[in-house]
């Protein structure tokens, strides 16, 4: 077991080494404005047996939870995803896809994960020899984290009396992101939690039987920095080993950068059954002049709502919405099924947006046309659903030959990264809601009102019976008057009507 | 409907003469109506993000593109039609060669892409022409020669034709064209086919079927019946009516009739057996065998080419679909309600599922099929085959579990054949109230549907439900009147 605790400040905010006090495995420092990231690396054989069994069936498994509270991300902890519970999974053997073991364990660890088997509930990701995407994707909008916190306390904290451990695990409830990553090659699970950029005390304790490394870092710009690199400087300490922190400065290539602008998403009224989600971006200027860049939005839409890829294929229509095109949509998306028979979690889509060209930077909007599925009838005649914010970024092409080896803070397998070439750099636009305080929008979906449904069955039956009886009565009239044979008397009938006219 | 020849003031009568006395003006105006709509569709599609072209047309043409690449048309999701449709639309995938300039190439590509709409619109015109043929031919049967004389006589004897009631015998061509105009100049029909809906193809198939039957081309009728059932299933309801209609007297088939009548006089065969033997005439067997053979061989061919997806999408889909989305059908609200409640039976013990829970929607096929395949043909087919087909189609659409406005075209094609003898034309008030109620019923439903679809109001209950039941009852009333007329 290894642990890495990192405090990250913005550029220009560094602290004096002398302000850090290190004593018997505990590091204390001043209160600073910083983001915090904790990473615990656990070898598979140190895990509880049920998890070991589960991971035995996986080639790779990445669970990424993103809070629906807006948060400011800072370099280098920049990779963003839509808020919610994301899962990327490659089974060790294809047969695992039809097994419910994964979903059962997820339910045990996280509480209410509503999946059945990967084959039924997950979507598949496109894979070719250039990308390293996982095979399956799953997403769920809201997952209550308390079951996981309880589970983690039981498994991670040595005893009930270990108060500091319990407090640390409890603090996961305030994390902005939580990642649990496993791959069969490293044979280890990385548990990474990050807390937003805000005032916090520098404090870290080492865990027994674990090497604990603490960094108090800030982004920096050393002289030799390449355009695709970010620089970091600061102080590193290994608890229980170092007596004072050592200064460090390093640079690495990063695929995730800060576009230093923001966006918001809201629904155009009235929403009806075909709501439009409007993205409002603060700036139409690409984050860098050095490369070709284009704005994108990556959505994970729960099964209550979906985009129609056929609608998103007409250029005239797309242009009128400030969209360039649909670059990816998970397949298949049933365009007709109601929510209550749909087993797949929903759909992921990547839209390229079209920023208006203006000399000076200005805000602009893009409209994303969506469609609601029919939901189950409910009391009162409507049901609220939540539509998560997308992840919005400028995708810029790095220079030919640029390599992006894994860096210490890198996240791969985010769902969208595999949809781009290996030299693409993602400049993230920060979600900042204008209305409300969540990275979701609520839609009131009209459904059949069960309070009024009492008479439907009887009324429908009665109407059908009435209509049917009337026609049968008329048919009976015809048959009793003239039988079923053709009428020889027709001529006289006809002459009668002739006279009338 | 503007074409009622009964109310002929001087102005109307001269307009009537101008439009219907010769074929050209009518067919030219029907053609121009569609040509203008088609050009307009090109303009709107090119200039507005709101498209004139129906989404179905994009489904067909996408499927045709898959076929042109040697793939299955069912690779296009929601393609639920026979592969023949995608084959027919193969020209929509053609593009201009390299020798053309960019502008010419664009024009050529657009023209090819629209060729399917041209096909559908042409099918409309042919269906209209067949309507005229059937009306002129007459639906009932004096011997062919006599009828011919009669028609010619009428044609010579002046164009008014107004006061003459048609009772199944031939109709003057000018008058026939006036009634065919109900289909040919109908803006709803022209719009639906220029938007790229394939219903016009069904119109022409079904009208050709009727024409073939009435003109005793039984093998052709069998082929058309098999093909149209393969195309859209519902025309199977015409089979019993046609079979019932084509009795030995009507078909004047001596070879069959004489031995059976002689046997009846000489032996003591049971009367039921004799009746059955009389019923099984050669033409009936011919129709049954050709239609079944056509239907089956088309299906075998398509299955061999495209496998399970063909069966699933064209046929089985109709068995498994839920039809929960709002549409005109009276069952719609009930279907939405029950489709959502079925997956949860585990929570309720069996005691709480009383007889009241009997699902009426699972019995929906009963009134529908009873009317459209048994009762109506039995009562009407021998008296007035076109009216029987109209009433059957009307019943099938009205009592169906799903109903959209495109389905109305299925029965509209028969209206010109029925209206000349209808109560709706005889009594202006009745005709106008039927039309008014039919339009009003749809209007009310559409208004509720708009509130739901675009304003997000939960109008499922009672609004949409009541509107669909109201529209259903209006349709039943109209159907009752049609049945009454058909029996006279």
Interface residues (C-beta under 8 A of the other chain):
Chain A: X270 X271 X272 X273 X274 X310 X314 X316 X317 X319 X320 X321 X332 X335 X336 X337 X338 X340 X341 X374 X376 X377 X381 X382 X444 X445 X446 X447 X448 X449 X452 X453 X456 X457 X459 X460 X461 X463 X464 X466 X467 X468 X470 X471 X472 X473 X474 X475 X477 X478 X479 X481 X482 X484 X485 X486 X487 X490 X491 X493 X494 X497 X498 X500 X501
Chain B: X6 X46 X47 X48 X49 X51 X55 X58 X62 X77 X78 X140 X163 X164 X165 X167 X168 X244 X250 X322 X324 X325 X330 X331 X333 X334 X336 X337 X339 X340 X341 X343 X356 X360 X364 X367 X371 X375 X376 X378 X379 X380 X382 X383 X395 X398 X399 X426 X452 X453 X454 X455 X456 X457 X458 X459 X460 X461 X462 X465 X469 X472 X473 X475 X476 X477 X479 X480 X481 X483 X484 X486 X487 X488
